[in-house]
Amino acid sequence: MRIEGSQIVILQQVQFPTGRAEIEPESFELLSEVAAVLEEHPEIARVAVDGHTDNQGADQANLRLSQRRALAVVAWLTAHGIDARRLEARGFGARRPLADNRTSEGRARNRRVEFQIRKRTDEGAAGWKDGPLE
């Protein structure tokens, strides 16, 4: 895991059962690493947890699933000590593929959670504000 530009890059995928938003226990260590990065970097004031799906199934169902998965990750991180003011969940469904959805490998790459750094602050915790970004 590393911070690269405006993203916290994870080297594995957060795992979910097919069609569901419950985080698989095998992903807890990965999410613990994300939490540790956020604890070590109080200047990261806001992170968008972005959920993505492949293109299998209906667009609206994929959009809802990606949002529920992003919310599940936010809930996990807040339950493990990350201030909720620093996190927002966004679901994109299949709108932002990384790979070709015509192959199983491509679809697997497209089912993902990403961590986008939306705001940094020099104020540490004092810069973590609720509401829309300026």
Secondary structure, DSSP 8 states (H G I E B T S, - for coil): -EEETTEEE-SS-----TT-----GGGHHHHHHHHHHHHH-TTEEEEEEEEE--S-S-HHHHHHHHHHHHHHHHHHHHHTT--GGGEEEEE-TTSS-SS-TTSHHHHHHHSEEEEEEEEE-SSGGGG--SSS--
